[in-house]
Every structure is written in structure tokens, then in C-alpha cells.
Amino acid sequence: MKAATISSFCLAATGAVAMPTKRAGQAVTITGLKATYSDQQGSVQFSLWDPNYSDSTSASLNWDRPGQPPADSWSDDHNYVVEFPNGVNYEEPKWLSFIIKRTGDAEEIDVALGSNADASQWGCLNEEGTQVCIFTGDLIVTPYST
């Protein structure tokens, strides 16, 4: 597996102001990241492997436009909630930021994929009025827990 470079994504620990954060166990792998936007629909899809729980799942999040993703979207197995705290910036489709939280646990995975990502791994094209952005690399992210 090939890890994305620091310029491809940045990680940020989040948590309550007075609560320190610490790294959880092993790194989580996100593959098959794809975002599509049209005038009527928005969607984000990805697969996730979490060795801390021996859990492999995917997420296919869809919403109507104009508008933003639902406040709480779920992975296919309902073990993870996916949030877009800053919404989705349709003007900058190569910038995607979301948080994945393990339900019933303190594990949190923060992902920000920027427009400065390696062009060979992250690209967008327009297909009949639909903006399609695909990241072909693997995102290796160490989760945090509070």
C-alpha cells in the first residue's frame, strides 16, 4: 500500500477543549474515495479498513442539492458515523474534509484531502454536468481517541 504524502492530506486532533487527545491503536486505511457533484445530487463514497476492530466497511453518502450532506451519515455497517463539519465546498471539489467516528467508542478519524494532492492520485473531471473527483491512492490515517 502506498501512503498519501503530507501535502496530500493533513490530520488534526479534535476533542473537548480541556480533554487531551491521544492516538488510538493502529492506522486505518481509506480506499476508493470518490466524490460526485451535480446540480441535483452530491455523494461521497469510500471503503474503510479498521484493524483496531477487525472491521471492513464502506460508505455511500448521498444528498440532494442544493444543500449539504446530512449532519450524521452512516457507514454501511452502521459502526461509523461520518460528519462534514465544514460542509462541502462545491467551488473547490478537490478539497474534501470529513470526520469518521466509531459508534460507542472514542475513536475519531479526521481526514482532510487538499487540492495540492499528487495529480496522479487525485483528480476531477466533468462528465455530462457531473463533477467527478477520485482519489486513487490509499489514505493511511491514525485515529485519535479522547
matplotlib code that plots the C-alpha trace (Angstrom):
import matplotlib.pyplot as plt

x = [0.0, 1.2, 0.6, -0.5, 2.0, 1.7, 0.9, -2.0, -3.7, -3.4, -4.6, -6.0, -6.8, -10.1, -11.8, -13.1, -11.0, -10.0, -9.6, -6.2, -6.3, -4.2, -3.6, -5.7, -4.2, -3.3, -3.7, -7.0, -6.9, -9.4, -9.6, -11.8, -12.5, -14.8, -16.9, -19.5, -21.5, -24.2, -26.9, -29.3, -27.1, -24.0, -22.3, -19.1, -18.1, -15.2, -14.1, -12.5, -10.4, -10.0, -7.6, -8.4, -11.8, -11.1, -13.8, -14.1, -16.9, -17.8, -19.9, -22.0, -23.3, -25.9, -27.8, -29.9, -28.5, -28.6, -27.6, -25.0, -24.6, -26.8, -25.4, -24.9, -24.4, -23.5, -21.2, -22.9, -22.4, -23.6, -20.4, -19.1, -20.8, -19.5, -19.7, -18.8, -18.4, -17.5, -19.9, -18.8, -17.2, -18.6, -16.4, -13.2, -14.1, -10.6, -10.8, -12.7, -12.8, -14.7, -14.6, -15.3, -16.3, -16.6, -20.0, -19.9, -16.2, -13.9, -12.1, -12.1, -10.6, -10.1, -9.4, -8.7, -7.7, -6.5, -6.2, -2.4, -2.6, -0.5, -2.2, -1.5, -3.7, -6.4, -8.2, -11.5, -13.3, -16.7, -19.0, -22.2, -22.7, -21.5, -18.2, -16.4, -13.4, -11.5, -8.5, -6.8, -4.3, -4.8, -5.2, -3.5, -4.8, -4.0, -7.2, -7.4, -9.4, -10.4]
y = [0.0, 3.5, 6.2, 9.6, 12.3, 15.0, 17.5, 15.3, 15.4, 16.7, 15.2, 17.2, 16.0, 17.2, 16.9, 18.9, 21.9, 20.5, 17.0, 15.9, 13.6, 10.5, 8.3, 5.1, 1.8, 1.1, 3.2, 3.0, 2.6, 4.5, 3.4, 4.1, 7.7, 9.3, 12.5, 13.4, 16.7, 17.7, 20.4, 17.9, 15.4, 15.2, 12.0, 10.7, 7.0, 5.2, 1.9, 1.7, -1.0, -0.5, -3.1, -1.9, -3.6, -6.0, -4.0, -3.6, -1.4, 1.1, 4.3, 5.7, 9.0, 10.8, 14.0, 16.4, 19.7, 22.5, 21.6, 19.9, 16.3, 15.2, 16.0, 12.4, 9.9, 6.2, 3.6, 0.6, -1.5, 1.4, 1.1, 4.5, 7.9, 10.3, 14.1, 17.0, 19.7, 22.4, 21.2, 20.5, 23.3, 22.8, 25.6, 23.6, 20.0, 18.8, 19.9, 17.4, 17.3, 14.9, 13.1, 9.4, 8.3, 4.8, 4.4, 3.6, 4.4, 7.4, 6.6, 9.5, 9.7, 13.1, 13.4, 16.5, 15.9, 19.1, 20.4, 20.1, 16.3, 14.4, 14.9, 11.2, 10.2, 12.9, 14.3, 15.7, 15.7, 16.8, 14.0, 15.4, 18.1, 16.0, 16.8, 13.5, 13.6, 10.4, 9.7, 6.5, 6.2, 4.8, 7.2, 5.9, 7.7, 7.2, 7.7, 9.7, 9.0, 11.2]
z = [0.0, -0.8, 1.8, 0.7, 1.3, 4.0, 1.2, 0.1, 3.4, 6.9, 10.2, 13.0, 16.5, 17.8, 21.1, 24.0, 24.9, 28.3, 27.1, 25.7, 22.8, 22.3, 19.4, 19.3, 18.2, 14.6, 11.5, 9.5, 5.7, 3.5, -0.2, -3.2, -2.2, -4.8, -4.6, -7.2, -7.5, -9.9, -9.7, -8.2, -6.2, -4.1, -3.0, -1.3, -1.4, 0.3, 1.8, 5.3, 7.0, 10.8, 12.2, 15.7, 15.4, 12.5, 10.7, 7.0, 5.7, 3.1, 3.0, 0.2, 1.3, -0.9, -0.6, -2.6, -3.9, -3.3, 0.2, 2.3, 3.4, 6.3, 9.8, 10.6, 7.8, 8.5, 7.1, 5.5, 8.7, 11.0, 13.1, 12.0, 11.7, 9.0, 9.5, 7.3, 10.0, 7.4, 4.8, 1.2, -0.9, -4.4, -5.8, -4.7, -5.3, -4.7, -1.1, 1.0, 4.8, 6.9, 10.3, 10.9, 14.4, 15.7, 17.4, 21.0, 21.3, 21.5, 18.2, 15.7, 12.3, 10.8, 7.1, 5.0, 1.4, -0.3, -3.8, -3.6, -3.6, -6.1, -9.5, -10.3, -7.3, -7.0, -10.0, -11.1, -14.4, -15.7, -17.0, -18.6, -15.9, -13.0, -11.3, -10.5, -8.2, -7.5, -5.2, -6.4, -3.6, -0.1, 2.8, 5.9, 9.0, 12.6, 14.6, 17.8, 21.0, 23.8]

ax = plt.figure().add_subplot(projection="3d")
ax.plot(x, y, z, "-o")
ax.set_aspect("equal")
plt.show()
